[in-house]
Amino acid sequence: MKQKERIHSRNIAIDCYETPDGKLFVEASLADERYVPFFLYTANRVHDPGIIHGMTARMTLSVPDLTILDAEADMPTVPIEECTEARDSIRRLVGMRIRAGFTNEVKQMLGKRAGCQHLTNLIMTMSSGAVQGLWTIMSRLRDEGSGLKQHLDPELLLDSCWLWRSDGPLAERLRQAREQSEGRAEATSQKPL
Protein backbone atom coordinates (compact mmCIF):
# COMPACT_ATOMS: atom_id res chain seq x y z
CA MET A 1 0.00 0.00 0.00
CA LYS A 2 1.27 3.47 -0.85
CA GLN A 3 2.34 5.81 1.90
CA LYS A 4 -0.64 7.64 3.36
CA GLU A 5 -1.22 10.64 5.60
CA ARG A 6 -3.63 10.40 8.51
CA ILE A 7 -6.05 13.32 8.35
CA HIS A 8 -8.95 12.40 10.69
CA SER A 9 -9.92 9.98 13.43
CA ARG A 10 -13.03 9.34 15.48
CA ASN A 11 -12.39 7.69 18.82
CA ILE A 12 -15.20 6.29 20.91
CA ALA A 13 -14.63 4.82 24.36
CA ILE A 14 -17.28 3.19 26.54
CA ASP A 15 -17.02 2.21 30.19
CA CYS A 16 -19.69 0.31 32.13
CA TYR A 17 -20.03 0.30 35.90
CA GLU A 18 -22.20 -1.66 38.30
CA THR A 19 -23.57 0.72 40.93
CA PRO A 20 -24.02 -0.18 44.63
CA ASP A 21 -27.80 -0.09 44.18
CA GLY A 22 -27.68 -2.68 41.37
CA LYS A 23 -27.97 -0.40 38.35
CA LEU A 24 -25.79 -0.13 35.26
CA PHE A 25 -23.96 3.15 34.66
CA VAL A 26 -22.55 3.69 31.15
CA GLU A 27 -20.17 6.52 30.34
CA ALA A 28 -18.94 7.11 26.81
CA SER A 29 -16.83 9.66 25.02
CA LEU A 30 -16.42 10.63 21.40
CA ALA A 31 -13.61 12.72 19.95
CA ASP A 32 -13.35 13.72 16.30
CA GLU A 33 -9.80 14.84 15.63
CA ARG A 34 -8.31 16.35 12.50
CA TYR A 35 -4.57 16.12 11.96
CA VAL A 36 -4.19 18.83 9.32
CA PRO A 37 -5.15 22.51 9.23
CA PHE A 38 -8.58 22.88 7.64
CA PHE A 39 -11.20 25.43 6.70
CA LEU A 40 -14.27 25.29 8.94
CA TYR A 41 -17.07 26.36 6.59
CA THR A 42 -19.69 26.71 9.32
CA ALA A 43 -17.55 29.29 11.15
CA ASN A 44 -15.90 30.75 8.01
CA ARG A 45 -12.37 30.42 9.43
CA VAL A 46 -9.22 28.31 9.25
CA HIS A 47 -8.87 25.85 12.12
CA ASP A 48 -5.68 24.31 13.48
CA PRO A 49 -5.28 20.54 13.83
CA GLY A 50 -6.87 19.09 16.95
CA ILE A 51 -10.14 17.81 18.37
CA ILE A 52 -12.97 19.45 16.51
CA HIS A 53 -15.87 17.77 18.32
CA GLY A 54 -15.57 16.16 21.74
CA MET A 55 -18.33 14.94 24.02
CA THR A 56 -19.11 12.70 26.95
CA ALA A 57 -22.48 11.02 27.53
CA ARG A 58 -23.71 9.17 30.61
CA MET A 59 -26.69 6.90 31.17
CA THR A 60 -28.01 5.09 34.23
CA LEU A 61 -30.03 1.98 33.39
CA SER A 62 -32.10 -0.51 35.33
CA VAL A 63 -31.00 -4.14 35.46
CA PRO A 64 -32.00 -6.50 33.88
CA ASP A 65 -34.47 -4.69 31.59
CA LEU A 66 -32.13 -1.84 30.54
CA THR A 67 -34.62 0.99 30.98
CA ILE A 68 -32.86 4.35 30.77
CA LEU A 69 -33.39 6.05 34.13
CA ASP A 70 -31.19 9.09 33.56
CA ALA A 71 -29.16 10.50 30.66
CA GLU A 72 -26.95 13.52 30.20
CA ALA A 73 -24.22 14.81 27.91
CA ASP A 74 -21.38 17.32 27.96
CA MET A 75 -19.81 18.87 24.86
CA PRO A 76 -16.58 20.57 25.96
CA THR A 77 -15.28 20.88 22.38
CA VAL A 78 -17.57 21.92 19.55
CA PRO A 79 -16.86 23.26 16.07
CA ILE A 80 -19.39 26.06 16.62
CA GLU A 81 -21.17 27.10 19.80
CA GLU A 82 -24.62 26.31 18.41
CA CYS A 83 -23.73 22.58 18.57
CA THR A 84 -24.36 22.68 22.31
CA GLU A 85 -28.06 23.33 21.65
CA ALA A 86 -28.45 19.62 20.79
CA ARG A 87 -26.72 18.45 23.98
CA ASP A 88 -29.91 18.05 26.03
CA SER A 89 -31.65 15.99 23.33
CA ILE A 90 -30.23 12.92 25.12
CA ARG A 91 -32.78 13.48 27.92
CA ARG A 92 -35.54 12.35 25.53
CA LEU A 93 -34.23 8.80 25.98
CA VAL A 94 -35.23 8.64 29.66
CA GLY A 95 -37.88 5.94 30.04
CA MET A 96 -36.89 4.03 26.88
CA ARG A 97 -35.62 0.47 27.01
CA ILE A 98 -32.55 -0.73 25.17
CA ARG A 99 -34.01 -3.64 23.24
CA ALA A 100 -34.37 -4.83 19.67
CA GLY A 101 -35.15 -1.82 17.49
CA PHE A 102 -33.62 0.72 19.91
CA THR A 103 -31.17 2.16 17.36
CA ASN A 104 -33.99 2.80 14.87
CA GLU A 105 -36.01 4.55 17.57
CA VAL A 106 -33.00 6.72 18.45
CA LYS A 107 -32.41 7.59 14.78
CA GLN A 108 -36.04 8.67 14.43
CA MET A 109 -36.15 10.53 17.74
CA LEU A 110 -32.77 12.29 17.55
CA GLY A 111 -31.99 12.17 13.86
CA LYS A 112 -31.88 14.95 11.33
CA ARG A 113 -33.02 18.27 12.78
CA ALA A 114 -33.88 16.84 16.22
CA GLY A 115 -30.34 16.23 17.48
CA CYS A 116 -26.63 16.01 16.81
CA GLN A 117 -25.33 13.30 14.48
CA HIS A 118 -22.24 12.81 16.65
CA LEU A 119 -24.32 12.42 19.82
CA THR A 120 -26.78 10.10 18.07
CA ASN A 121 -23.92 7.87 16.89
CA LEU A 122 -22.45 7.86 20.39
CA ILE A 123 -25.79 6.87 21.94
CA MET A 124 -26.24 4.00 19.48
CA THR A 125 -22.76 2.73 20.31
CA MET A 126 -23.51 3.11 24.02
CA SER A 127 -26.55 0.86 23.67
CA SER A 128 -24.36 -1.97 22.40
CA GLY A 129 -21.92 -1.31 25.24
CA ALA A 130 -24.80 -1.36 27.74
CA VAL A 131 -25.85 -4.82 26.52
CA GLN A 132 -22.28 -6.04 27.05
CA GLY A 133 -22.24 -4.40 30.49
CA LEU A 134 -25.49 -6.15 31.39
CA TRP A 135 -24.07 -9.45 30.14
CA THR A 136 -21.02 -8.88 32.38
CA ILE A 137 -23.21 -8.14 35.40
CA MET A 138 -25.29 -11.25 34.75
CA SER A 139 -22.28 -13.52 34.28
CA ARG A 140 -20.01 -11.97 36.90
CA LEU A 141 -18.83 -14.48 39.45
CA ARG A 142 -19.87 -13.39 42.93
CA ASP A 143 -18.26 -14.26 46.25
CA GLU A 144 -20.22 -17.49 46.39
CA GLY A 145 -18.74 -18.51 43.01
CA SER A 146 -21.85 -18.17 40.88
CA GLY A 147 -23.43 -15.58 38.58
CA LEU A 148 -26.77 -13.85 39.02
CA LYS A 149 -29.77 -16.09 38.42
CA GLN A 150 -31.71 -13.43 36.49
CA HIS A 151 -32.34 -14.10 32.82
CA LEU A 152 -31.14 -11.94 29.96
CA ASP A 153 -33.70 -10.81 27.39
CA PRO A 154 -32.81 -12.94 24.34
CA GLU A 155 -34.07 -10.18 22.04
CA LEU A 156 -30.91 -8.24 22.91
CA LEU A 157 -28.76 -10.98 21.40
CA LEU A 158 -30.79 -12.53 18.60
CA ASP A 159 -29.77 -11.25 15.17
CA SER A 160 -27.25 -8.84 16.72
CA CYS A 161 -24.50 -10.46 14.63
CA TRP A 162 -23.77 -13.51 12.49
CA LEU A 163 -22.99 -15.72 15.50
CA TRP A 164 -26.25 -14.77 17.23
CA ARG A 165 -28.50 -15.11 14.16
CA SER A 166 -31.92 -16.43 15.17
CA ASP A 167 -31.42 -19.65 13.16
CA GLY A 168 -27.86 -20.24 14.37
CA PRO A 169 -26.34 -22.55 16.99
CA LEU A 170 -25.86 -19.92 19.72
CA ALA A 171 -29.52 -18.91 19.56
CA GLU A 172 -30.49 -22.58 19.80
CA ARG A 173 -28.28 -23.05 22.86
CA LEU A 174 -29.84 -19.99 24.46
CA ARG A 175 -33.35 -21.34 23.78
CA GLN A 176 -32.41 -24.72 25.28
CA ALA A 177 -30.88 -23.12 28.36
CA ARG A 178 -34.00 -20.99 28.90
CA GLU A 179 -36.30 -24.00 28.46
CA GLN A 180 -34.24 -26.01 30.95
CA SER A 181 -34.23 -23.11 33.40
CA GLU A 182 -38.00 -22.62 33.04
CA GLY A 183 -38.52 -26.39 33.41
CA ARG A 184 -36.51 -26.43 36.65
CA ALA A 185 -38.43 -23.41 37.99
CA GLU A 186 -41.76 -25.05 37.14
CA ALA A 187 -40.74 -28.35 38.75
CA THR A 188 -39.64 -26.52 41.90
CA SER A 189 -42.91 -24.59 42.12
CA GLN A 190 -44.93 -27.84 41.86
CA LYS A 191 -43.18 -29.57 44.76
CA PRO A 192 -45.43 -29.92 47.82
CA LEU A 193 -44.55 -27.71 50.75
C-alpha positions, -999 to +999 in steps of 0.1 A: +000+000+000+013+035-009+023+058+019-006+076+034-012+106+056-036+104+085-061+133+084-089+124+107-099+100+134-130+093+155-124+077+188-152+063+209-146+048+244-173+032+265-170+022+302-197+003+321-200+003+359-222-017+383-236+007+409-240-002+446-278-001+442-277-027+414-280-004+384-258-001+353-240+032+347-226+037+312-202+065+303-189+071+268-168+097+250-164+106+214-136+127+199-133+137+163-098+148+156-083+164+125-046+161+120-042+188+093-052+225+092-086+229+076-112+254+067-143+253+089-171+264+066-197+267+093-175+293+112-159+307+080-124+304+094-092+283+092-089+259+121-057+243+135-053+205+138-069+191+169-101+178+184-130+195+165-159+178+183-156+162+217-183+149+240-191+127+269-225+110+275-237+092+306-267+069+312-280+051+342-300+020+334-321-005+353-310-041+355-320-065+339-345-047+316-321-018+305-346+010+310-329+043+308-334+061+341-312+091+336-292+105+307-269+135+302-242+148+279-214+173+280-198+189+249-166+206+260-153+209+224-176+219+196-169+233+161-194+261+166-212+271+198-246+263+184-237+226+186-244+227+223-281+233+216-284+196+208-267+184+240-299+180+260-317+160+233-302+129+251-328+135+279-355+123+255-342+088+260-352+086+297-379+059+300-369+040+269-356+005+270-326-007+252-340-036+232-344-048+197-352-018+175-336+007+199-312+022+174-340+028+149-360+045+176-330+067+185-324+076+148-360+087+144-362+105+177-328+123+175-320+122+139-319+150+113-330+183+128-339+168+162-303+162+175-266+160+168-253+133+145-222+128+167-243+124+198-268+101+181-239+079+169-225+079+204-258+069+219-262+040+195-228+027+203-235+031+240-265+009+237-244-020+224-219-013+252-248-014+277-258-048+265-223-060+270-222-044+305-255-061+314-241-094+301-210-089+324-232-081+354-253-112+348-223-135+343-200-120+369-188-145+395-199-134+429-183-143+462-202-175+464-187-185+430-219-182+409-234-156+386-268-138+390-298-161+384-317-134+365-323-141+328-311-119+300-337-108+274-328-129+243-341-102+220-309-082+229-288-110+214-308-125+186-298-113+152-273-088+167-245-105+146-238-135+125-230-157+155-263-148+172-285-151+142-319-164+152-314-197+132-279-202+144-263-226+170-259-199+197-295-189+196-305-226+198-283-230+229-298-200+245-333-213+238-324-247+253-309-231+284-340-210+289-363-240+285-342-260+309-342-231+334-380-226+330-385-264+334-365-264+366-384-234+380-418-250+371-407-283+387-396-265+419-429-246+421-449-278+419-432-296+448-454-299+478-445-277+508 
